[in-house]
């Protein structure tokens, strides 16, 4: 059933993709070894959520040090919308296993503190960045979306990549406000839902099984925009980037399948390849049904700090 679902979904044509990236995904999926729905033994476990094999599959899809469509270049693209940032300090929330922090530091000249909610990915980032030539410009820390705290006036700007993971938006945005210096800029990409998700809906239930650490309570676009305004930000941009996200996701899968036609997939990776295919297929389905959207905000803080202690309603 899973193989048929993946074959049917990812073999659909994607508008705008170059013809060279349109090989038959069905052939490549058929070549994956059957695992009976059970993961094969893990050679080097990182965690239950991010075992070694899953991280390697993600990096095959999105690039080294990345776990999201578009990889490091897409997060650098988010950061390029910041202005006057040369040698500024930036908090990067949703830093993943290190690639994004290194990319932002190298390409934008920023001093980066990466915050990652998954302890396993944060640990990988610390280890990798220790060996990076950019190590003096990068730090990595763990954080808790349900108890956000980033210090006070420690950063000039913030780049936030799907930081909420089901946690409420107002405490997070308040913590970001407190962490930024006056006139600081915030760029954020976050999933929103115009209506509450129905947990009995099949795609929603499937996504909940595949992403057990992510809650299903998503904010609306208006909720985040209003919260930013009440926290003293001028919201310059609130842009729906769902179609771009879907395009990057399908592009990653098509490139990967092209590579798999030249190199065999290790047996130990087969289960996680299928699981990631189901995960991203389900996410895209929810987006195409209009149940989830990905929105980008770019907001500018006031020249003077917004007084803390205000209750947002």
N, C-alpha and C positions, 0 to 999 in steps of 0.2 A: 504493500500500500504506500509506504513512504517513498520507495523508488519511483512508483508511478506518479505520485504527486509532484515530486521534484522534477521528473522528466517532463511532465505536462507544463508545469509553470515556467521553468527556466528555458524551455525550448521555444517559448513565444518570442516573436520578433520585438525588438525594442526600438521605437522610433528614434532616429537621430544617431544610432550607433554606426560606426564605419562598417562597411561590408566585411572587411577582413576580420572583424570580431564577431562574426555570426556563424561559427562552426556549430555542428549539431551537438548540443549538450546531452542529448539522449544517449549517444554513443559513449560519451565519456562516463556518464552516470552508470551505464550498464557495465562498464569495466570495473567499477568499484566492488571490492569483495563484500559478500553478504556477511552481516554480523549478528543476524537474528534479533536486532534491536537492543543488543547489549554491548556496552563498551568493551573493547579489548584491553588487556592489561596495560597499565600506564608505566612507562619506563622511568620517568622522573616526575613524580607528582608535584604540582605547585599548590593546588587546592582542589576541593571538590568542584567548585565553580569554574576555575581556570586550570585544568590539568595541562601538562606540557603539550600534549597533542592538540588540544583546542587552540592554544596560543599559536602554535606553529601553523595550523590551518588558517587562523585569522590573519597571520602575517603573510601567508601565501596569497590571500585575497586582497589585503589592503596595504601591504608593504611592511617592512621591518619596523617594529616598535609601534604598530598601529592595530586597532581593533574595531575601526569603524570605516564605512565607505568613504572613499576619497583619501584615506590615510593622512599622513602628515601634511601633504600639500594643501588639503582642504582646511585644516586648522590654521596653517600659515595664511591662507586666503582670508579666513575670518579676522586674523590679527592685522592684516594689511589695512583694514578699514579704520584702525586707530590712527590718530594724527599726532604729530609731535612726539613720537615715542622713542627716539634714538637714546639708547642707554637708560631708558626708564625701567622701573621695576613692574612686573606684571604677574598677577596670580592666574595660573592656568588650572581651572577646575574641570576635572574629567581628563586628566593627563595621560591615563593609560600606562603602558609599559615603557614609556620613556621617549618614544620617537617624536611625539608632538613637542615636548619641552625642548629637545635638542634642535628641532626644526625651527621653532619660533626664535630661540636664542641665536641660531646661526644666520637665519634669513632676515630677521627683523632687527637684530642688534639689541635685543631686550635682555634684561636680567630676569630670569624666570624662576618662580617657585611653583612647582607642579603639585596639585592636590588630587589624589586618587582615592575613591571610596572603597575600592576592592583591595584588601590588604595584600593579596597575592600579586596583583599587577603593580602595586606600589613597591613591593619588595623587588620585583624584577627590574623596575625602573631605577631603583637605588643602585642595584648591582651593575646594571649596564652603564649608567651615567657616571659611575665611579671611574670607568675606563675611558670616558669620552674626553676629547680635547676641549669640550665646552664645559667641563665639570665646574670650573670656577664661576660660571655664570648661571648655574642651574642647581636648584635644590628640589627634593621630592618629599612630600609628607602625605600621611594618611589623613582622612577626615571622615566625619559621619554626617550624611545628609539629614539625619533626624536631629542632630545636635550640632549645627554648623557654627564654627568659630574660626576666624582667620586672622585674629589680631586687630589692632586699631591703627588706622592710618599707615599701614605698612607698605602699601602699593600705590603706584600711580594709576594703573589700569587693571582690567580683568577680562579674561577670555574664558567663557564658561561653555562647556560642551556637554549637553544633556546631563546637567548636574543633579536634577531632582530625584530621579528614579523612584517616583511615587511619593516622596516626602512633600510636605506643604511648601509652597513657593515663598510665602511672606517671610518666614524665619531665615531662609537662605538669602533672599534679596536684602534683608536687613543686615545680615552678617557681612555681605559683600559691601554694602554701603559703609559700614563701620570700618571695613578694612581699607577702603580707598581714601586717598587724599583729596582735598578740595579740587573740584573741576576734573576729577578722574573720569575716565571713560570705561564703559562696560559693553562688551560684545557677547551675546549669548545665543546659542542655538538650543532649542528645547522642544520636546514633543508636547503638543496640546491636543485636547479633545473638545470639540464644540458641544458634545453631549456626553454624559457619563457613560463609560463602557459597560455593556451588559455582560456580566461574568458567565452567564449561561450561553452566550453566543459562541459558536464553535471556534472561530478564529481567535477570539479573545481568550477562551479557555486554553487553546493550544499554546498561545504565546505565554500565558501564565505558567504553563508547565515547563516551557523551554527557558523562561527567564524567572526562576523562582525567587531571585533576590530583588526583582523590580516590582514595585507596587503598581496597581492599575488605576490609581486616582490621579488623573492628569489635570493640570490647570487649563483654563481657556486662554486664548491669546489676549482677550480683553482684561482678564484678571492680572496677568503679568504686566501688561502695559499700564494699567491703573496703579499697581503697586509701585512700579518704577517712578511714576509721576509723583505719587504721594511721598516717596522717599527723597524727592528733590531732584530727580533726573529729568532732563529734557530728552524725550524719546525722538531721536532723529529718524530711525528706520524701524519698521516692524514689517518684515517681508516673509511671505510664504516661500520656503525653499524645498517643499516636498518633492516636486518634480525633479529638481536637480539631485536630491538625495536618492530617489529611485533610479535615476539614470546612472549615478555613480555605483550603486549597488549592483545593477545588472552588468555594468561594464566590468566590475571586478570579477564577477562570476565568469563572464565570457573570456576574459584574459586568462583566468585560472584554467578553464577547460582547454584552451589552446595550449597551455603549458603542459597539461596532463597528457595530451596526445603525444608529447615527446618524451616525457618522463613518467614512469609508473608511480602511483601513490603508495607510500609505505603502508603495509597492512595495519600498523598500529594507529594510523590516522583515519582509517576508513569510517569508523563510527562517527567521529567528530566532524568529518566532512559532510556526512549525511545530516547530522544534527544541525550544523550551521546552515545548510541549505534549507532545512525546514524552518529554522528560526527566521531567516531573512525573507523567505517566501511568505511566511505568515505576517511579518511586519509590513511588507509591501502590499499584501492583500488588504490589510486594515487601512492602509493609506489610500489605496485606490477606491476603497469603499467610502472614503471620507470620514472614517471613524478616528483616524489619527492624522495629524499634520505636523510638519517640522517648520518652525518659525525662527527667523533670525531677528534679533533686536540689536540696535546700536544706540546707546544712550550716553549723554554727557551730564556729569554731575554739576552741581552749582559751584560757583567760585568759593563759597564758604560752606563748611560742613553742615549737613542737615542734622538738626538736633535729634539725638537719640531719645528713645522712650516714647515716641509717638505710636499710638495704636492704629494699625491699618485695618479698615473695615471695607 
